[in-house]
Amino acid sequence: MPVYHQYLSLKVQSSFPQTAIFVVKIPVFCPSLRKNNNLKPHLITKESYFYTNYTVSNAHILPMHTFSEENYLKTIYNLHMQELSKITPTAISEALGNNPASVVDMIKKLTEKKLLEYQKAKGVKLTETGMNVAISIVRKHRLWESFLVEKLGYGWDEVHDIAEQLEHVHHPNLADKLDKFLGHPQYDPHGDPIPKANGDSAESYKTILAEIAEGTSCRVVAVKDTSAPFLQYLGKLSIAIGTAITLAEKIPFDGSMIIRIGNNTQYTTVSRVFAENLLVQE
């Protein structure tokens, strides 16, 4: 019988070893494909898959990652992009706000799935497969944020939580089409680089306002804190991506700073925490 390389991809629910969603790739023409008079869908087993009026034996089953797993991979990718010397369970716990014990459990689970490598001395590292999954999630998240701001008129303080949901939508070519529709943006509304399909991305901004010298003029290029309260505070100060800032004085006592925003003739005092979360370029 001739061999065909066309596949039908179906998302189905499984009951082994626990309830989960799987993608099943079924050859359209396959020796094991046979008619089945029972038209009702059935749960997949490891040996066979029943769907409408066909039975396919030994289907190729590809497990999908849970939302939680994808969020962990995305967080580890973001920590990796910060060029930390070592990504520890503690760093992941702090980034996610999760219990350290649950972080350790997830690291073990993702390691078993070959998505992570973990050694206590070297920390957590994404495998090639894990990196590809993480890049895909990050890419979709940042593209969706761009879409929501540019095309739907959302504020940059509103889009993060919405994108957190949309990033888990899996469909072939969706990210590529969204990227093309938006004109291939390099950065999202918060100044984070948007990875391309091959993993390449524009430069990540790393200089924070707290690091520049007194008397220096710079412009805002990104934010480290994408929480709504911080972004809304920036809005009240009329600070956005591209806003010019001049650092007039650093106050040694508490690390606060006196800055001039844009063409404003008045000066504003901001905290060190503020200055550590604003990325700038001279």
HELIX and SHEET records of a PDB file:
HELIX    1   1 PHE A   67  MET A   81  1                                  15    
HELIX    2   2 PRO A   89  LEU A   96  1                                   8    
HELIX    3   3 PRO A  100  GLU A  112  1                                  13    
HELIX    4   4 GLU A  128  GLU A  150  1                                  23    
HELIX    5   5 VAL A  159  LEU A  166  1                                   8    
HELIX    6   6 LEU A  174  PHE A  181  1                                   8    
HELIX    7   7 LEU A  209  GLU A  211  5                                   3    
HELIX    8   8 ALA A  228  LYS A  236  1                                   9    
HELIX    9   9 ARG A  272  GLU A  276  1                                   5    
SHEET    1   A 3 TYR A   7  SER A  14  0                                        
SHEET    2   A 3 ALA A  20  PRO A  27 -1                                        
SHEET    3   A 3 HIS A  60  PRO A  63 -1                                        
SHEET    1   B 3 LEU A  33  LYS A  35  0                                        
SHEET    2   B 3 TYR A  54  SER A  57 -1                                        
SHEET    3   B 3 SER A  48  TYR A  51 -1                                        
SHEET    1   C 2 LEU A 116  GLN A 119  0                                        
SHEET    2   C 2 GLY A 123  LEU A 126 -1                                        
SHEET    1   D 5 TYR A 267  VAL A 270  0                                        
SHEET    2   D 5 MET A 257  ILE A 261 -1                                        
SHEET    3   D 5 ALA A 244  LYS A 250 -1                                        
SHEET    4   D 5 SER A 217  VAL A 223 -1                                        
SHEET    5   D 5 LEU A 278  GLN A 281 -1                                        
END                                                                             
